[in-house]
């Protein structure tokens, strides 16, 4: 294995920092992780910067150890690196690079006034978690540090800056800081002018162009790893500088990428500590406070329903069950406990037995709640059992998301035919998938990388930076070079594709045995895979195109060489022609 032909994706999620190393065929080779948790400090949800550095190094060290153990190699070079993080938030710095205020995460709901006023000013929904809402609220509050701001960024933008020295970010991440102009990969000029005028009236000398990171579309070089950045990631000194970095992205953009949901008409749901749905649409919609308008990593408009709460209350209850198990002398491994409890949800009644869960651990802007109020309530005639208890909690985790999706599908008539899902909520096979499908009334597909969508998606964006053809869009790259190819080697979910591939391979292997009974088992297998893969490469695009008749005609012409025995014989002889 050549490490220069691999890409490294790192994501700072809300409960774990994760990294994954991916090869040229987009197969994960090794991963690392570090658990961490946000803290409520003086009424602000935050992470300390020393935790960021500590977690990043520990996560990378974990991955580095795996590569050494599995492949006997020390990571010194990779093809490209990319970092992503929790979207939105507030990280201000002065001209000397000093942090001016504690990191304010997406979870905070103290910017209601700012969000309302900016939404009215722009005629465009500005949610409370957006960076510009945090900035304007600090201005309204008269916080002294605002006058000293030289650079305002997000967690992903901060790390990209520290690794490369570049003050830029992916356009998808930037779209959660300030609105992106329709049809461009730049901040909306009219809205920028309105805000700058407002800031000048309030006595501030800086402009948004001066303090915001430059938006960069996917596939565009975004700097290289500096010696300081290499030392930050790998203090041992093994990792060498000069490695190119892809534009950093937020967890929304990496989730879209990891689920192949970046083309118009596609959608995905990410569910973990928070949950959000992303629907790629060019529809012009009315302003809804429940709906964000952001972009894909390539700058295509996306309608986003973002909810602050999803699994935090579930995690709290699982911890209680874990404590009980330890108390009775039967401790349970957390992963197994989650699987057990999630599967119990499928045994519950469709209505949860009359139990009601309010899972709001923190404020929930979708419902206008400024503070968290987790509750579990029932009436005397409710049917309290473990199945109903868990089903109620899983359904309530998606309640706010469903409200937003209903606005999109029922009021704005956005077509929703299928959702791709990823995130910790879907780690237990079938359960989260079925619960989401029941909540939305929509078929749900779960990717094999369901629990690791973020770092894997970032790794794919690194791959796009390195290996896309001139003029090849992100959408085409993912379909043609990542997901169609991987469809030929599935060994988990997507059983229909697996069945098709296995069936076709058996046919072609039989043809090989008939043509050359002396062919080795290895040659037979390889040739069978080759021809089955070729046939799948024809069939899958045809199916995804809606099985149009003209495409079928083309497929028939293309498929003729696939069944050609002469080609098989040449392969058996090792004939390169």
N, C-alpha and C positions, 0 to 999 in steps of 0.2 A: 504494500500500500504506500502510495506517495502522498505525504501529508500536504504537499503543495497543491494537490488536486482535491482537497477538502475545504469546506467552509464551516465557520463557527458562528452559531447564533446564540446570543445571551439575552435573557429577559429578566428584568426585575419586576416580578409580580407582587401582589399584595401580601402573600403569605410565604412565597418561595422565590429565591433567585435561582434560575435554571439556565443551564447551558447544554447545547447539543452539538456534536461534531457530525457532519453529514458528508458523504462521499459524492463523487461525480454523478452517480446514479440516484442521488437524493435519498440514500438509505442512511438512517442514523447509525453511527459507529460506536459512540460513547456519549455519556451524559454526566452532568454533575448538578448538584443542588445544594442549597443552603436555606434552612427554615428561618424566617424572621416574622415579625408582627408589628403592625403600627401601634402607636401609643397616643393616648389622649393627654396632651400636655397643655395646661392652662386653657382648656377648652378647644384646642386645635389638634386634629388628627395629623400625626407627623411621623417621620423617621429621622433619626440623627444621621448626619453625613458619615460619621465614623462607622456606623452600622453598614452603610452603603459600601464603603471600602472593604470592611471586614468580610461582608457577605460575598462580594464580587470575587475577592481573592480565594475564599474558601470554596466557592462554587467552581472556579476555574481549576483549583488544585485537585478537587475531586475528579473532574473530567480528565485532567492530565494523568492522574494515577491510573484511571481506567485504560487510557490509551497505552500507557507503559506496560500494564499487566496483560492486556489482550494482544497487543501488536509488537511489544518489545521496542517501542520507539518513544523518544522524548520529543514533545512538541516544541519546535523551534520556528517553523514556518507553516502557515496555512495559506490557502488561496485568498481568502477574504474573511473579515470579521464584521459583525453587525450587532448593535445593541438596541434593545427595545425596553420599554418600561410602562408603568401605569400612565395612562394618558392624562392630560390636563395638569392641574396643580400650579404651584407658584414657587419659583426659586429665583430671587433677585440678587444681583451682584453689582459691586461698584467697579470703578475703572481699574482698580488694583486686583480684582478678582476675589475680593472678600465677600462672603455671604452676608447679606444685610438683614435677613429675617429667616425664621425657621421655615423649613420646607412645609408647605401647606398642600396636602394631598387632595385628590379628587373627592375624597369622602366628606370634606367640610361643607357645611351648609350655612355659612355665616355671610354670604354675599347676596342675599335676597334683594336688597335695595339696588345694588349695582346691576344685577342681572335684569331687573325690571326696567330700570332707566335705559340701559344700553339696548335692550330689545325694542323699546319704544323709539329710541334715537335711530337705530339702524333699520327698523322694519324687518328684523331678522332675529330668530330666537337665539339668545345668549344664555346658556344654562349656568347655574351657580358654580359648577366645577371648572369652567373654562378659565384659562390664565388671565384673559382680559377682564373677566368679572372680578377676580381676586385683586388685580391691579387697581381697577377703578374703585373697589370697596376700600382699599387701603388709602386711596386718594380722598374719598369721601370722609374717611375716619381721621384724616390729617396725620397719618403715620409719618414721622420725620424721615424715615429711610427712603421714601419714595423719590425725594429730590436727588438722591445720590445714585439712583439706578443707572447703570451703564449697560447691563445685559440681563434680560429676563428669559428664563427657559424652563423646561420641564425636566423630569428626572432623566429621561433618555437623552435629551439635549445636553444636559449637564455632563453625563458620562461620555458622550461623543466628544464634547469639547475637551474633557480631560484626557481622552485617549489620542486625539488628533490635533488639538489646538484650533479646530474649526468651529465657528459659531453658526451652524446650520443644522437642519433636520429634515426628515422626509416630509413630503407635503401632507400625507395623511395625519402625522403627528402635529404638524403646524396648524392643520384645520381645526384642532381642538384648543388652540391658543387664541386664534383670531380667524374670522371668516375668510375663506378663499374665494376669489372671484370666479364666477361661473365661466368654464371654458379656459381657465388659466391655471397655472401652478404658482400663483403669487397672491398675496393678501389683497382683499378687495379694496381698490384704490379709493372709491367713494367713501367707504366706511372708515378707512384709515384717515382720510382728510377730516371727516366729522369728529373722530376721536382726538386727533391732534389739535383741532380748533378748541375742543372742550378742555384738553389738558393745558393749552396756552392760556385760556381764560382763568384757569385755576392757579396759574403761576409756575407751571413746569416748563423747563427749557428743552427737554429732550423730545424726540419724535419717535413714533413706533418703528419707523424704518431703522433708526439708530439702535434701538434696544432689543428688537425681536430677532430670533434666528432666521436665516434665509431659508425659505422652503425649497426643497430639492426633490424632483420626481424620482421614482424607483429606476434603477439602472444607470444613474448618474454618479460618477465618482464623488466621494464626499470626504476626501483627505486620506492620509495614511497614518499608521500607528507610529507615534513619536517614541524616542527613547524613554521619555517620562511616562508615556502611556503604557509601554511594554512593561516597565518596572511596576506600575500601578497594578496591572493585571497579574503579573508573574514576578514577584520579588526575587525569585531564585536567579533570574537573569537568563534563563533558557530561551524565552520567547524573544525573537528578534524584531526590531523596528522595521518600518517600510512596508508592512502588510496593508493593502488597501482596505478601506472601510466603506461599507454600503451606507446610504443615508439612514440614520436611526429612525425607528418607527414606534408608534404606540401599540398597546396590546390589541386595539381594534384592527389596525392595519395588518399585524402579523396573524391575527385570527382569520381575517379574510383570506390572506395568502395561503395559510395552512389548510384551508378548506376549499380552495379553488373557487372562491366566491367573490371575484373581482370584476366579473363581466356584468354588463347591464342585465337586469332581470334575475340575478342570483342573490342569495341571502344566507346569512349564517347567524348562529346564536353562540355566544360565549357565556358560560355560567361557572362562576367560582365564588370568590368573596363578593363580587358584584356580578351583575349579569347585563348583557346588552345584546340587541339584535341589530344587524346591519343589512339593509336592503339597498342594493345598487340600483338607482333609478334616476332618470333625467326629468322626471315629472316636476313641474313647478307647483309647489304646494302652499297653502295658507300657513301663517305662522301658528305653530302649536307649541306651547311651553313644554310639552312632553316629548317633542321630537327635535333632535339635533340634526343639522345638516353639515356633514363632514365630507371627506373624500377617501377614495382608495389610495394606496401608495403611488398610483399612477395619476391621481388627480381627478378621477371620475366621481361625480356627486353620489353621496350615500345618505339615505335617511337612517338615522340611528336612534334607537330607544335605549337609553342608558339608565339603569336602576342601581342605586347605591347598595342595595341589600340583596343577598341571595343565600349563601351557605353559612354565614357567620352564626346564625341562631342554631342551624342544624349541627354545626361543629360543637357548639356549647352543649347541646343535648348528648351528642356522642361522647364528649368528654365525661359527662355525668355517668353514662353507662359504663365507660372505661373505669371510672373510679369505683363503681359498684362491683364490677368484675374483680378488681384487685382486692376489694374489701372481703369478698367471699372466697378468696384464695384461688381464683381462676382468671388470672390476668390474660388479656387478649391483645394481640398485635393490632394496632390501629387500623391498618388496611383491611384486615379480615373483619374487624368489627363494623367498619363502614359497609363492606359488602353484605354482611349479614343483615344489617338494619335496612339498607336500601332495598334488598330483595323482599323484606317483610312488607314494604310499601305496596308491592304488587298483590298482596293478600288482603289489603284493606278494601273497604267499600268505596264505590265511585265517589260518594259524597263525603268520604272520610268519617263516616259514622256520626256526623253532627258535631265533630270537633272543629274548633276554629283556632288558627294560629296567626298571630301578627308577628312577622319575622323581622321587624325593622330595628336592627341593632344600632343603626345610625339614622340621621335624617334622610328623608326620601322625597326629593324634589318632584318626582312624578305625581305624588299625592299631596304635595304642599306641606310635608311634615319636616320641621326644622330639627327635631331631636329624635333619637331612637327610643322605641318603646316596645321591646320584645314581650309578647304575651302569649299565653296558651289558655284558652277558655273553653268551657263546655257547659251544657245544661244537664239536669239530673237524668234525662232520658238519652243522653249521648252514649254511644257504644265505645267505651274506652278500652281499646286493646292495642297491642304493639303495631299491628298492621295499619289500623286506622290512624294511630298516632304518627307513624312515619309518613304515610301517604299525605296526611294533612300538612306536615311540615314541607314535604317536597313540592306540593302544589302551591302552598303559600309563598315559597321561594320564587315562584314564577308569576305571582299575581300582578305585580306592578308592570312587569314586562308585557303581560297579556293586554293590559289597559292601553299601553302605547301601540302595540301591534293592531289592536282593534281600531284605533284612530287611523292608522295607515291603510288598513284593508277595507274598513267600512265607510270612513269619511272621505279619504283621499283616493280610494279605489285602486290602491297599489296591488298588483297581482302577486299573490304569494302561493306558489304551487309546491315548493319543497324547501326545507331548511337543512343546512349542514351545521352540525353541532360539534363543539369542542369545549374543553375545560374540565375541571375536577368533578363537576356535577355528573358527568357522563362516563366516569372511569369504570363504574360497575356496569357490565354489559346489559343492555336492554332497558334497565330501570329508568335512568334519566331520559333516555330516548322516548320511552313510552309515556312518561309523565309529561314531557314537553309536547308530544304529539296530541295527547288528550287535552292539554291546556289550550293549544292553538288551533286544533282541528286541522293540522297540516302534517303531511308525511315528513319524517325527520330521518336524516342519514347521519351516522356518526363515523368519523374518520378513524383509522387505526391509531393515529397520533392524537386521539381525543384529549388525553390528559396532558399533552405537551405541545399544544398548538402554537403557543407563543414563541419559544426559542426555535422550533422547527420552521415556523413561518418566517422568522428573521433569517434563518439559514437559507431558505429558498430565495429571499430577496438578495442575499449575498451571491447565490448562484446566478440569479438574473443579471447582476452587475458584471460578473465574470464571463458568462457563457451565452448571453443572448446575441442573436444576429443583428446586424444593423437594420433598423426599422421594425424589428420584432417586438410586438407589444407584450406587456406583462401578462395579459390574458392569454395570448397565444403561447407564450413560453410555458406557462403553467400547464395548460391543457396538453400541448404537444410533447413537451420534454419532461414533465414531471408526472402528471397524473395518468396520462394514457400509458406511459411506460410502466409506471408502478402497477397499473391495472393488470399487467401481464404476470405479476409475481406476488399477488395477494396471498397471504396465508392466514388471514383472520376473518374480518368482516367482508362484505361485498361477495357473498357466497355465489351469487349468480354468475358474476364475472369469473370467479375461480372455477366454477363448474364448466363454463364455456371453454375456458382455456384448457382445463384438464381433458375435456372431451375431444377438442380439436387436436391436442397433443397426442392422445392415444391413437387417433386416426393416422396422423402423419408418422408416428413411430411404427405402426403396422405396415405402412407403405415402405418405410426404410427396410424393415425386416424382409419384406417380399422382394425388394430390389437387390438386397445384399444380405443374405442370411449370415454371412461371416462378420458383419459389422459389429464392433464392440458395443457393449451396453452404454458406455459413455458417449460414443459417437451417435448412437441411436437417440439417446436422450437429448443431446445438444441440437441435433437436426430437428427433432420433434418440437423442441422449444422454439427454435428459429421460425419454422413455418407456422406454428400456432400463434406465435407473437405477431407475425406478419398479418395473419388473418384477423386477429383481434384488432390490430391497428386499422384495418379496413372496417370491421364490424362496429366498433365502438363509436367512431365519429358518425357513422350512418345512423345508429340508434339515437345518439344525442342530437342529431340534426332533425329529428322527428320522422326518420325513416321515409324521407321524400323519394318519390319514384325516380326522379332524375339522378339522385345520389345512388340509388340502387342500380341503375344502369351503369354508372361509372364504376361502382363496386364490382359488378360482374366482369367488366373488362379488366380491372386491376387484379381480380382474384385468379384469373387464368394462369399467370406465371406461378402463383403460389402452389398450385396443384401439379406443376410440371415435373414429371419424373426425371427428365433430362437434367434439370437443375439439381435435383436430389442426388443423382448419380455423380455429377461434377463435385458436389460437396463431399460425397463419400470418397472420391478419389483425391480430395484435397486440391482440386483444380481452381485456381483463383479467378479464372475467366467465367 
